Amino acid sequence: KQLMISMGVNPKDIYMETKARNTRENATYSAQLLKNYIKSEEVLLITSAMHMPRSIRCFEKAGFKVKAYPVDKKGSKNESGLLDLITPSDQNLSRTSQLIREISGLIIYKIMGYC
């Protein structure tokens, strides 16, 4: 919130949902919070780039028109030689783990009807 204020956003225009334990709850609670304060259904959704697809689906299901603003995009590092191309990196293993978590979450949310 402080970052947004320092960038010139009016504090009255910032709404933060703080009760949710997961993406579905965040979308549901945000809809409840905002229905009394905003006339437009369009919201700016800020979350990690990898988490954005599931978040968009959940927020759309909650009735929002989503304008996505993904953050923390990961760029690839420059490989300097053959060894870099064939050696697994801890960064890529971490990304793979995050990707598996997001794909699993999206599948589970689809099965459960959350998004």
C-alpha angles and dihedrals in degrees: 000000000000091000091054091048091049088054091056102264112147108245088226088063095055119089120179125192110209108171102071123110096189143014096271093052090046091056093045095046091044090054090052092047097047101040091083096044111041133051097198121073091210115105135179106238114202118189141121116303092239093050095045100091093057092041093052092051093049094047092046090051088052088058103263130133099223127216102191123218107180117195136190095040109183118226122199119253120238112262112225100196151343093292091058090052096053102034117088112236126215088229093057092045089052091049091049090052091050091048092051090050092051094046090047090048092050092050092048092046090050092050091048092047093241094130 
